[in-house]
Amino acid sequence: MSSSTRRRILLATAGTTGLSLALPAWARLLRTPAQALGPFFPRQLPLDSDNDLVSVAGQRGIAQGEICHLHGRVVDEAGQPVAAARVEIWQCNAFGRYHHPDDGSDRPLDANFQGYGRFTTGSDGGYRFRTIKPVAYPGRAPHVHFAVTVADRAPLVTQMYVAGALENAGDGLLRSVRQPQARAALLATFERPAAGGELLARFDIVLGAIAPAGSGKG
């Protein structure tokens, strides 16, 4: 797929996300549950840290794994879009290994997988990434780490899981979210378009209240 075609797909996903309507004053969306940062957040960000994780600057190949377009919107509890939110994701490669010095497993590295990406939301709160469908590794269900940072609002660190993955039942972090609705909010469905092509998945993120003045959160 050419870079211009990839760019068109990434831009097109911005208009296909949900949560498009503001809620009545009395209604509130369920806040996305926080999850552990984990040990593999990059110590040093890669030189190529855009929102296309399957194509690395200086590399000619494409990452191993099932390529997908992961998109969604960042909104507040009233359903209003949150603009200028920095959305960061990181995940293991298709073999179950992170680009991190503390991952000492013998699983292969993938020089064509960026492993980390970031995107700043626009006025619609939308974000989009081209990455791979996450895979399981020993002790963990397939997941993608998220960090969302917005000025004057408490930052959110969470994880997104694959709906229907067999490993979900045994994942301690996912099971620690006791409320069924909150746990379901961490699941994303990966689907292939009827016309074929790369997978699509949507994961909407609901942030909590604005941080109190002088809290130092941002």
C-alpha positions in Angstrom: 0.0 0.0 0.0 1.4 3.4 -1.0 2.0 6.1 1.6 -0.6 8.3 0.0 -3.2 5.5 0.3 -2.3 4.9 3.9 -2.7 8.6 4.6 -6.2 8.7 3.1 -7.3 5.8 5.2 -5.9 7.3 8.4 -7.7 10.6 7.7 -11.0 8.9 6.7 -11.3 7.1 10.0 -11.7 10.4 11.7 -15.3 10.7 10.5 -16.3 7.1 11.4 -16.1 7.2 15.2 -19.0 7.4 17.6 -19.9 9.5 20.6 -20.8 12.3 18.3 -23.6 13.8 20.3 -23.4 15.8 23.5 -25.4 14.4 26.4 -28.1 16.1 28.5 -26.7 17.9 31.5 -27.9 15.1 33.8 -26.3 12.3 31.8 -22.7 11.2 32.1 -20.6 8.7 30.2 -18.8 5.9 32.0 -15.2 7.1 32.6 -12.6 4.8 31.0 -10.9 2.8 33.8 -7.3 3.5 34.6 -4.8 0.6 34.2 -1.1 0.1 35.1 1.6 1.9 33.1 3.5 -1.4 32.9 7.3 -1.9 32.8 7.7 -1.3 29.1 6.9 2.4 28.5 9.8 3.6 26.3 12.7 4.9 28.3 13.7 6.9 25.1 11.2 7.7 22.5 12.1 6.4 19.0 13.1 8.9 16.4 10.1 7.8 14.3 7.2 8.3 16.7 4.3 9.2 14.4 1.0 7.4 14.3 2.0 4.8 11.7 3.7 2.0 13.8 4.0 -0.5 11.0 6.3 1.5 8.8 9.6 2.8 10.3 11.7 5.6 8.8 14.8 4.1 7.3 13.3 0.6 6.9 11.9 -0.7 3.7 9.8 -3.5 5.2 6.4 -3.6 6.9 5.9 -4.9 10.4 4.9 -8.6 11.0 1.3 -9.2 12.2 -2.2 -8.3 11.2 -2.2 -4.6 10.3 -5.1 -2.6 11.7 -6.4 1.0 11.8 -7.1 1.8 15.4 -9.1 4.9 15.9 -11.6 6.6 18.3 -12.4 9.8 20.1 -11.4 11.3 23.3 -14.4 12.9 25.1 -15.3 14.1 28.6 -18.1 12.6 30.7 -20.6 14.9 29.1 -19.7 13.5 25.6 -17.9 16.7 24.5 -14.8 16.2 22.4 -11.5 16.9 24.0 -9.2 18.7 21.6 -5.4 18.9 21.8 -5.1 15.7 23.8 -1.8 13.8 23.4 -2.6 10.2 22.8 0.3 7.8 23.1 0.2 4.0 22.5 2.8 1.3 22.9 2.6 -2.5 22.5 4.6 -5.6 21.9 5.4 -6.8 18.4 3.7 -9.7 16.6 6.1 -12.1 18.3 5.2 -10.9 21.8 8.3 -8.8 22.5 8.6 -5.1 23.3 11.3 -2.7 22.0 12.6 -2.2 25.5 15.9 -3.1 27.2 14.0 -4.8 30.1 12.2 -7.2 27.9 14.8 -10.1 28.1 12.6 -12.7 26.4 14.1 -14.8 23.6 11.2 -13.9 21.3 12.3 -12.1 18.0 12.6 -8.4 17.6 10.9 -6.7 14.5 13.0 -3.9 13.1 10.0 -2.9 11.0 7.7 -2.3 14.0 7.9 1.1 15.7 6.4 -0.2 19.0 5.3 3.3 20.1 3.2 6.1 18.5 1.6 9.4 19.3 -1.2 11.6 18.0 -2.7 14.9 19.0 -6.5 15.1 18.8 -8.2 17.8 16.7 -11.4 19.7 17.5 -13.5 16.6 17.1 -11.4 14.7 19.7 -10.5 12.1 17.1 -7.3 10.1 17.0 -6.0 7.4 14.7 -3.1 4.9 14.5 -2.0 2.3 12.0 -0.5 -0.5 14.0 -1.0 -4.3 14.4 -3.6 -6.3 16.2 -2.2 -6.9 19.6 -1.0 -10.5 20.5 -0.8 -12.4 23.8 2.5 -13.2 25.5 3.0 -15.3 28.7 0.9 -13.9 31.5 -0.9 -11.3 29.5 -3.9 -11.1 27.2 -3.5 -9.1 23.9 -3.5 -5.4 24.7 -2.4 -2.0 23.7 -1.2 0.6 26.3 -2.6 4.1 26.1 -1.6 7.3 27.8 -3.8 10.4 27.3 -2.5 13.8 28.4 -4.5 17.0 28.4 -3.7 20.4 30.0 -5.7 21.1 33.2 -7.0 17.5 33.3 -5.8 14.5 35.2 -3.8 12.3 32.8 -5.2 8.8 32.0 -3.1 5.7 31.6 -5.1 2.6 30.5 -5.0 -0.5 28.4 -7.2 -1.7 25.5 -8.0 -5.4 25.1 -9.3 -7.5 22.2 -12.9 -8.4 22.5 -13.4 -12.2 22.4 -9.7 -13.0 23.1 -9.5 -16.3 25.1 -6.7 -14.9 27.2 -9.0 -12.2 28.6 -10.4 -14.6 31.2 -7.0 -15.2 32.8 -5.6 -11.6 32.6 -5.2 -10.3 36.1 -5.2 -6.6 35.2 -8.4 -6.9 33.1 -10.1 -9.0 35.8 -9.2 -6.4 38.4 -11.8 -4.2 36.8 -14.8 -5.6 38.7 -17.7 -3.6 37.2 -18.8 -5.5 34.0 -19.6 -2.2 32.2 -16.3 -0.7 33.1 -14.5 -3.9 32.0 -16.4 -3.9 28.7 -15.3 -0.3 28.1 -11.7 -1.6 27.8 -12.6 -4.0 25.0 -12.3 -3.2 21.3 -13.6 -5.3 18.4 -11.3 -5.9 15.4 -13.2 -6.3 12.1 -12.2 -6.6 8.5 -14.2 -4.4 6.1 -16.7 -6.2 3.9 -14.6 -5.1 0.9 -11.5 -6.6 2.4 -8.2 -4.9 3.4 -6.7 -4.1 6.7 -8.5 -4.5 10.0 -10.4 -1.7 11.7 -10.9 -1.2 15.5 -12.4 1.6 17.5 -11.6 2.5 21.1 -13.3 5.6 22.5 -11.8 7.1 25.6 -13.8 9.0 28.3 -11.7 11.3 30.5 -12.5 12.4 34.1 -13.1 15.8 35.4 -10.7 18.8 35.0 -8.0 18.7 37.6 -8.4 21.3 40.4 -6.4 24.5 40.1 -2.9 24.1 41.5 -2.9 20.3 41.4 0.0 20.2 39.0 -1.7 17.6 36.9 -1.6 18.0 33.1 
